[in-house]
Amino acid sequence: MKMTGTARRMYWTDELAKISGSFGDDSSRVIKELRAEIKKDGSDALLEHLRLCGAMPEEYGHDSSEEKLYSKYTDAVVSEALSAIGLRSSVLNERADAADVQAKGSNYSLVADAKAFRLSRTAKNQKDFKVQAMDGWRGGLDHAVVVCPIYQLPTRTSQIYQQAIARNVCILSYSHLAALVGLSERKGKPSAVKGLGSILAAVAHLNPSKSAVDYWTGINRALALSLGKEGDLWTTEKTASIEALAVVKAESLRYLRSERNRLLGLSHQEALDELVRMAGLDSRIAQVEGIEHNALLDA
């Protein structure tokens, strides 16, 4: 019996919290398990991952090992989507200042970066989307793509759209990738590869503008033309995006309310201990105490 999208989300939230101490080993495990799951459960599993992965679980600490592994998981989801569309794709294990996903086809190549944000995250700025960085990280490849949850993108005006058009970097949503995965399943990989190529090429033909409406009108029109008579795939994904947001909102609110109730139930001393822990004071004190002078001045 296949898991539902919500059950799958809960499973992976727990799975990604299993930290071994070796980020490389954990990343390899996640990529391998995700690939095996998609092979077993088919495109339905991949689509569920695409629809839900854009929301970072609230229970993961900021800059924690879980957060870093979740980011690698979203890269793996995007890589699997590009493979399902028909490209040869892989997750790269490079340094921090490099793209995370690389994919190649017979007619074009690209680098990609997957973004995920906590729903509680306040206003995001242009640096969060790495448009300028992706332009540099493409190297000699044709395109650069930043994949984001659509509900976390600016809806009116933003520098990221102007930057994306000027630098020929495609900002794409997980929903757009999901529609192309559906096209690949229904009409074959060549149609999906051609469709993605058309969307990527459309960015260069947009007039530089900060307008969200102008940017997404261009992207959505290119997708609609690529889908042709299969336009119901886009209708399905738009509905699925609304439903997925409801799922991750319920998940986030459950955790945040539970955490609030837990804190309110602490004794005075427990609350003080929790405050010290959350501020990281003990580890910072230990770090300072461990600093010793070196002999470099006498070298």
C-alpha positions as semicolon CSV with decimal commas, in nm:
position;residue;x (nm);y (nm);z (nm)
1;M;0,000;0,000;0,000
2;K;0,143;0,338;-0,103
3;M;0,187;0,619;0,148
4;T;-0,025;0,932;0,124
5;G;0,151;1,263;0,067
6;T;0,107;1,363;0,433
7;A;0,238;1,029;0,561
8;R;0,533;1,050;0,324
9;R;0,608;1,401;0,448
10;M;0,603;1,284;0,811
11;Y;0,829;0,989;0,730
12;W;1,089;1,204;0,558
13;T;1,081;1,473;0,826
14;D;1,176;1,202;1,078
15;E;1,421;1,033;0,841
16;L;1,614;1,354;0,776
17;A;1,653;1,408;1,151
18;K;1,862;1,089;1,175
19;I;2,206;1,244;1,184
20;S;2,513;1,018;1,193
21;G;2,778;1,286;1,234
22;S;2,903;1,246;0,876
23;F;2,724;1,483;0,640
24;G;2,864;1,303;0,336
25;D;2,733;0,966;0,453
26;D;2,394;1,112;0,546
27;S;2,363;1,286;0,208
28;S;2,445;0,966;0,020
29;R;2,190;0,775;0,228
30;V;1,915;1,030;0,158
31;I;1,984;1,043;-0,217
32;K;1,991;0,662;-0,239
33;E;1,671;0,617;-0,036
34;L;1,482;0,885;-0,229
35;R;1,579;0,727;-0,560
36;A;1,472;0,382;-0,439
37;E;1,138;0,515;-0,315
38;I;1,060;0,685;-0,646
39;K;1,160;0,370;-0,836
40;K;0,924;0,167;-0,616
41;D;0,624;0,405;-0,597
42;G;0,661;0,579;-0,934
43;S;0,595;0,937;-1,037
44;D;0,323;0,978;-0,772
45;A;0,593;0,971;-0,504
46;L;0,808;1,220;-0,693
47;L;0,514;1,456;-0,740
48;E;0,433;1,443;-0,368
49;H;0,792;1,533;-0,284
50;L;0,786;1,822;-0,532
51;R;0,462;1,959;-0,390
52;L;0,569;1,948;-0,024
53;C;0,948;1,983;-0,008
54;G;0,957;2,364;-0,033
55;A;0,862;2,400;0,335
56;M;1,150;2,350;0,579
57;P;1,015;2,173;0,892
58;E;0,978;2,416;1,182
59;E;1,121;2,160;1,424
60;Y;1,465;2,174;1,262
61;G;1,696;2,420;1,437
62;H;1,847;2,713;1,248
63;D;2,182;2,620;1,088
64;S;2,142;2,270;1,231
65;S;2,261;1,944;1,076
66;E;1,895;1,861;1,005
67;E;1,849;2,187;0,815
68;K;2,159;2,124;0,604
69;L;2,052;1,767;0,527
70;Y;1,702;1,888;0,434
71;S;1,860;2,126;0,183
72;K;2,048;1,833;0,030
73;Y;1,719;1,641;0,017
74;T;1,549;1,921;-0,181
75;D;1,843;1,919;-0,423
76;A;1,792;1,545;-0,464
77;V;1,419;1,596;-0,530
78;V;1,495;1,850;-0,804
79;S;1,760;1,621;-0,954
80;E;1,513;1,329;-0,962
81;A;1,255;1,556;-1,128
82;L;1,503;1,659;-1,398
83;S;1,587;1,292;-1,454
84;A;1,216;1,207;-1,482
85;I;1,177;1,488;-1,736
86;G;1,452;1,329;-1,943
87;L;1,784;1,492;-1,856
88;R;2,094;1,324;-1,714
89;S;2,100;1,479;-1,370
90;S;2,307;1,447;-1,054
91;V;2,348;1,610;-0,714
92;L;2,695;1,757;-0,681
93;N;2,907;1,724;-0,368
94;E;3,100;2,044;-0,419
95;R;3,214;2,326;-0,194
96;A;2,958;2,571;-0,057
97;D;3,011;2,830;-0,331
98;A;2,888;2,613;-0,618
99;A;2,564;2,491;-0,770
100;D;2,409;2,182;-0,612
101;V;2,254;2,011;-0,915
102;Q;2,380;1,965;-1,269
103;A;2,179;1,827;-1,560
104;K;2,249;1,773;-1,929
105;G;2,047;1,681;-2,233
106;S;2,127;1,656;-2,603
107;N;2,033;2,019;-2,672
108;Y;2,104;2,207;-2,349
109;S;2,261;2,185;-2,004
110;L;2,193;2,353;-1,671
111;V;2,282;2,398;-1,307
112;A;2,007;2,419;-1,047
113;D;1,959;2,510;-0,684
114;A;1,657;2,410;-0,473
115;K;1,523;2,649;-0,211
116;A;1,317;2,568;0,098
117;F;1,200;2,809;0,367
118;R;1,026;2,777;0,701
119;L;0,673;2,914;0,681
120;S;0,754;3,125;0,988
121;R;1,043;3,290;0,806
122;T;0,997;3,666;0,785
123;A;1,062;3,876;0,473
124;K;1,315;3,718;0,241
125;N;1,568;3,927;0,049
126;Q;1,731;3,883;-0,289
127;K;2,036;3,709;-0,141
128;D;1,811;3,422;-0,027
129;F;1,744;3,332;-0,390
130;K;2,111;3,338;-0,508
131;V;2,024;3,466;-0,857
132;Q;2,353;3,648;-0,901
133;A;2,552;3,356;-0,760
134;M;2,379;3,106;-0,990
135;D;2,479;3,313;-1,291
136;G;2,843;3,267;-1,193
137;W;2,805;2,903;-1,095
138;R;2,670;2,790;-1,432
139;G;3,027;2,784;-1,565
140;G;3,016;2,675;-1,927
141;L;2,663;2,531;-1,907
142;D;2,371;2,691;-2,089
143;H;2,122;2,769;-1,814
144;A;2,093;2,833;-1,441
145;V;1,773;2,754;-1,251
146;V;1,656;2,844;-0,899
147;V;1,362;2,627;-0,789
148;C;1,139;2,775;-0,515
149;P;0,804;2,716;-0,346
150;I;0,570;2,949;-0,535
151;Y;0,402;3,080;-0,218
152;Q;0,736;3,214;-0,085
153;L;0,815;3,426;-0,391
154;P;0,752;3,804;-0,414
155;T;0,407;3,870;-0,561
156;R;0,437;4,236;-0,662
157;T;0,780;4,374;-0,743
158;S;1,127;4,252;-0,658
159;Q;1,485;4,294;-0,770
160;I;1,512;3,916;-0,807
161;Y;1,297;3,922;-1,122
162;Q;1,498;4,202;-1,279
163;Q;1,821;4,023;-1,187
164;A;1,695;3,690;-1,321
165;I;1,602;3,838;-1,659
166;A;1,921;4,044;-1,688
167;R;2,143;3,746;-1,599
168;N;1,934;3,484;-1,781
169;V;1,867;3,285;-1,465
170;C;1,533;3,103;-1,456
171;I;1,336;3,124;-1,132
172;L;1,101;2,827;-1,143
173;S;0,856;2,680;-0,894
174;Y;0,828;2,318;-0,783
175;S;0,480;2,328;-0,939
176;H;0,624;2,398;-1,285
177;L;0,866;2,107;-1,252
178;A;0,579;1,883;-1,139
179;A;0,374;1,972;-1,448
180;L;0,671;1,882;-1,669
181;V;0,713;1,550;-1,485
182;G;0,346;1,485;-1,562
183;L;0,405;1,573;-1,928
184;S;0,695;1,328;-1,941
185;E;0,473;1,052;-1,800
186;R;0,192;1,124;-2,042
187;K;0,364;1,221;-2,367
188;G;0,719;1,096;-2,321
189;K;1,052;1,244;-2,215
190;P;1,133;1,420;-2,545
191;S;0,821;1,637;-2,505
192;A;0,910;1,725;-2,147
193;V;1,274;1,801;-2,227
194;K;1,164;2,027;-2,511
195;G;0,909;2,194;-2,282
196;L;1,165;2,271;-2,012
197;G;1,402;2,402;-2,278
198;S;1,133;2,638;-2,406
199;I;1,072;2,775;-2,055
200;L;1,444;2,829;-1,996
201;A;1,480;3,004;-2,331
202;A;1,181;3,228;-2,257
203;V;1,365;3,408;-1,974
204;A;1,612;3,567;-2,215
205;H;1,325;3,715;-2,418
206;L;1,152;3,888;-2,126
207;N;1,185;4,263;-2,087
208;P;1,390;4,344;-1,774
209;S;1,138;4,435;-1,506
210;K;1,087;4,405;-1,130
211;S;0,725;4,304;-1,188
212;A;0,627;3,961;-1,057
213;V;0,323;3,955;-1,286
214;D;0,532;4,028;-1,596
215;Y;0,784;3,757;-1,508
216;W;0,536;3,483;-1,423
217;T;0,310;3,567;-1,717
218;G;0,608;3,493;-1,942
219;I;0,700;3,171;-1,762
220;N;0,341;3,044;-1,741
221;R;0,277;3,121;-2,107
222;A;0,587;2,922;-2,206
223;L;0,468;2,630;-1,991
224;A;0,117;2,645;-2,139
225;L;0,256;2,635;-2,492
226;S;0,475;2,338;-2,397
227;L;0,184;2,147;-2,245
228;G;-0,044;2,214;-2,541
229;K;-0,348;1,988;-2,516
230;E;-0,221;1,855;-2,183
231;G;-0,306;2,181;-2,005
232;D;-0,500;1,990;-1,740
233;L;-0,162;1,895;-1,593
234;W;-0,109;2,259;-1,497
235;T;-0,461;2,285;-1,355
236;T;-0,385;1,979;-1,141
237;E;-0,060;2,126;-1,011
238;K;-0,214;2,462;-0,926
239;T;-0,477;2,284;-0,718
240;A;-0,215;2,055;-0,565
241;S;-0,004;2,357;-0,466
242;I;-0,294;2,504;-0,267
243;E;-0,359;2,169;-0,098
244;A;0,012;2,120;-0,021
245;L;0,035;2,461;0,143
246;A;-0,258;2,368;0,368
247;V;-0,073;2,048;0,469
248;V;0,255;2,219;0,560
249;K;0,073;2,506;0,735
250;A;-0,110;2,256;0,956
251;E;0,219;2,076;1,026
252;S;0,401;2,400;1,116
253;L;0,121;2,532;1,336
254;R;0,099;2,198;1,520
255;Y;0,467;2,213;1,609
256;L;0,477;2,584;1,698
257;R;0,168;2,563;1,920
258;S;0,303;2,251;2,088
259;E;0,635;2,425;2,152
260;R;0,456;2,730;2,290
261;N;0,256;2,513;2,530
262;R;0,571;2,328;2,636
263;L;0,751;2,652;2,720
264;L;0,452;2,788;2,911
265;G;0,448;2,471;3,120
266;L;0,811;2,499;3,236
267;S;0,902;2,583;3,593
268;H;1,097;2,904;3,660
269;Q;1,431;2,719;3,673
270;E;1,348;2,506;3,368
271;A;1,262;2,824;3,177
272;L;1,596;2,982;3,272
273;D;1,784;2,666;3,166
274;E;1,595;2,664;2,836
275;L;1,682;3,030;2,776
276;V;2,052;2,960;2,833
277;R;2,035;2,658;2,600
278;M;1,858;2,847;2,322
279;A;2,115;3,128;2,342
280;G;2,394;2,871;2,307
281;L;2,580;3,033;2,596
282;D;2,741;2,716;2,736
283;S;2,897;2,620;2,402
284;R;3,010;2,977;2,341
285;I;3,171;2,992;2,686
286;A;3,349;2,661;2,618
287;Q;3,472;2,794;2,285
288;V;3,618;3,108;2,446
289;E;3,779;2,906;2,726
290;G;3,946;2,683;2,469
291;I;4,122;2,965;2,286
292;E;4,500;2,960;2,348
293;H;4,771;3,192;2,226
294;N;4,991;3,045;1,954
295;A;5,355;3,081;1,864
296;L;5,311;3,251;1,527
297;L;5,458;3,579;1,656
298;D;5,780;3,395;1,734
299;A;5,800;3,221;1,396
